[in-house]
Amino acid sequence: RRSHRTRAAAMEHLSANGVMLGILPKKGEDVDLVGPIRSYIENTFSPEEATSSEEDLTRLGLLRSEIVVDQQTHEQRRETLLAYYRALCVVESRFPISKQSGHIDVAFSWADAFKTNKRVSIANVHFEKAAVVFNLGASWSQLGLAADRATPDGIKTAAHAFQQAAGAFTMLRDDVLGKVSGVGGGDATVDLTEECAGMLVSLHLAQAQECFYDKAATDGKSAGILVKLAQQTHLFYEEVKTALASPPLSEHFEKSWSAHVAAKDAMFHAEALSRAAKMAEEDAVDIGSAVARLLVASTELHAAHRLAKNTGGISVHCVGAVATLRDAVDEQLRRAQRDNECVYMERVPAYEDVAPLGAAAVVKAVRPSAEAVDASAEDMFAAIVPESGFKALSKYTEKVDALIREENDVLALASDEARIALREMELPELLIAAEAGARAESPPGCGQDAAAGSGKGLPSPLDEEVASIQGAGGLAALRGGLPRLADINEACTQQIGAAESMLDAEATEDEACRGAYGPAAWTRPPSASLTVNLKEKLTSFRNNLGQAARSDDSLRRRIDDGVDGVCGVLDPVNLAAATPKLTAPMLATLEESDALPSLRGALEDLEAVGGERAGIEEMMRRIKDEDNIMSKVMAKTENYDDLFKTELAKYDRAREAIATNVSSQADILSRLRGTHARFTQMYDVNAWRAATDAHASSVRVAVAHYHELSSGLEQGLTFYSGFTEAVNRVAGECEGFVENRRREKAQLEGAVARRAEQAAAVAHHQAAAAAAQQSAAADQAAAQRAMAEAQASAATAHMANMSMSAPAPPPGVAVGAPPSPHGYYSQPQSPAYGVPHGYPPAPHGY
């Protein structure tokens, strides 16, 4: 999408917080700087000086090679750039580089950072220094771009880096660029103009401020703080947008730059407007202004979205962010318009009539430290300039400082003289009183009493105190702070009640579990015994809130009484009405009637003369900044007084301006005194003085009472600030206690359930074992009975068989009688095996 002849000098980076831009460094060409300087030393000083400077020449060439090649880390590169910048300061003070005859003709070549096809070569050491400082800012810019802004450390790194980048570009704009153009053979590229450097300063301040806004939004800061941070971010981006729309940048940068910056500008303006509108909606005050702000926010977001969507090269994430915020603001606008039409019915003022939003800049351009750019400690080419030259320069600097100090003293003395004269003539108080008297017939509120209504005419420093009170919001600010106290009190009360309910609910759960499982199983301590300290704290806090509410009521009554009473004089309208006035006499000559305009004209002339002094002081400062006579001192070895006289003559124009200014003031004061004398003869000044003293006394009482009430309000806010933190801590302790107890409850319930399961398993196992044992005993008894029965049956069968097969008793032996020793056994007979009826066969199965 970009031309092949250009490159994106601004790289986009997306994080969780949005798209930002980073500047790419300028690209340079290698040139021979060492050779021409060596030749100059040989020809101007001596070959020996050139030989002794060889080490410094080598170091100078190495530094330039490193910054052109650009192969280092960001940190190393910044160190190298600063070291080379200091070396260039040394070169500038000793060696004239230009196309003039007898000077060192070295043309430094650098491309435009935003259009690399545009390259210029200029024989000017300031052009080289400008490129170095530009690349220093680009290095910081790249560091900020690379930081992870989704993390706290990353967003701090980014904010720091962007402020350092802004400081480098500030140094470029203020200290370097003024000596670049028109010297050494040409003009620099657009990126090395004061307009571009100023734009880059604003861009990096905007991105640093955006980091702080993102951090504040993430940390949940108050809406009031976010409004001020967003508004300032919008103002920074608006400066960038204006610069890009003006020559020479308008024709140099791609349209995507303008579209991106316009989107950022619209988004942060809308953030500030929508948050301010939301605060008004929540407080139900000034709804008309809230609607007016939302209308502007919606219009700007729609325009920014159309531009971003139709511009090539802009990030889709940026386009999407604009669309998302646009839809949210449109919805907020619809709700606010509906509520206003149905409920509040307030007139929606023109946006120009709405009070402007406050802005808070929390970032600043952080220039490189003085030590980082101070070349006085460098020892390069120290032998080139003789000691006498350094002494001569020091003497000349002392003469310049003495001259400027003397002339500044003359200006300060003139300012003191004018101040004392005005005090003696009671001016401008007399003029204010007389003009107020001349307009006494005008209707109030027309603006003619604005000076008196803001405290002008009161003695110093009372006028400054009144102006400060009104600048801080005046009486309306006192009353406006009271609802804030009530809101914080109510929020703390609700938070304490929530914490107590949380503890009670947990204690009820604990007792329910103890009743369900029994004390033997539910072994942990009761919740009620553990929350005694927490509940005591909550009770104490509730009592403190009650006492604070009573103090708030007392303060409210005092403020109401004070605003309606003694402090009422501080209201601008009342103050203007109460300011004593001088009334012109009914009959006056033509000369007397001209006294008041003459007095006013003389005061305006005196103020103009006083305003010239700041310009004279700036002129002397500018002359001194450009007063570098090093080359002229190097060309002389003695008789420096003539040189000093010639060079100090450049301050003659400033001295003449001072003399003219002091003389003009003397003439004006003389005319003013004459007019004042005629004026005091016409008006009753003594009566006015008495009335003014009485008026000042009443205002002093009102101011003292206001400060007393304001201090009470501030003490209340301070109390609630610390008290809110304490309530948050105790509520956090309660929440943590309840979470831990409930986590412990779940663990204990699990343990009780596991013990019940284990007991059931043991009982089941024991019953099974007993049943098995009984079964085994029964089986054993049955087996024993069966065996006994089998044995008895076998024995019976055997006896039967034995009875059936027994032989008949021998003859002569009585049956049943014991045998004779000499009977059957003593004379055994052989069995009758051959007899068919011998032993019967054995029983079957025997």
Buried (B, 14 or more C-beta within 10 A) or exposed (E): EEEEEBBBBBBBBBBEBBBBBBBBBBBBEEBEBBEBBBEBBBEBBEEEBBEBBEEBBEBBBEBBEBBBEBEBEBEEBBBBBBBBBBBBBBBBBBBBBBBEEEBBBBBBBBBBBBBBEBBBBBBBBBBBBBBBBBBBBBBBBBBBBBBBBEEEEBBBBBBBBBBBBBBBBBBBBBBBBBBBBEBBBBBBBBBBBBBBBBBBBBBBBBBBBBBBBBBBBEEEBEEEBBBBBBBBBBBBBBBBBBBBEEEEBEEBBBBBBBBBBBBBBBBBBBBBBBBBBBBBBEBEBBBBBBBBBBBBBBBBBBBBBEBBBEBEBBBEEBBEBBBEBBEBBBEBBEEBBEBBEEEBEBEBBEEEEBEEBEBBBBBEBBBBEEEBBEBEEBEBBEEBBEEEBEEBBEEBEEBBEEBBEEBBEBBEEBBEBBEEBBEEBBBBBBBBBBBBBBEEEEEEEEEBBEBBBBBBBBBEEBBEBBBEBBEEEBBEBBBBBBEBBEEBBEEBBEBBEEBBEBBBEBBEBBBEBBEEBEEEBBEBEEBBEBBEEBBEBBEEBBEBBEEBBEBBEEBBEBBEEBBEEBBBBBBBEBBBBBBBBBBBEEEEEEEBEBBBEBBBBBBEBBEEBBEBBEEBBEBBEEBBEEBEBBEBBBEBEEEBEEBBEEBBEEBEEBBEBBEEBBEBBBEBBEBBEEBBEBBBEBBEBEEBBEBBEEBBEEBBEBBEBBEEBBEBBEEBEEBBEEBBEEBEEBBEBBBEBBEEBBEEBEEBBEEBEEEEEEEEEEEEEEEEEEEEEEEEEEEEEEEEEEEEEEEEEEEEEEEEBEEEEEEEBEEEBEEEEEEEEEBBEEEEEEEEEEEEEEEEEEEEEE
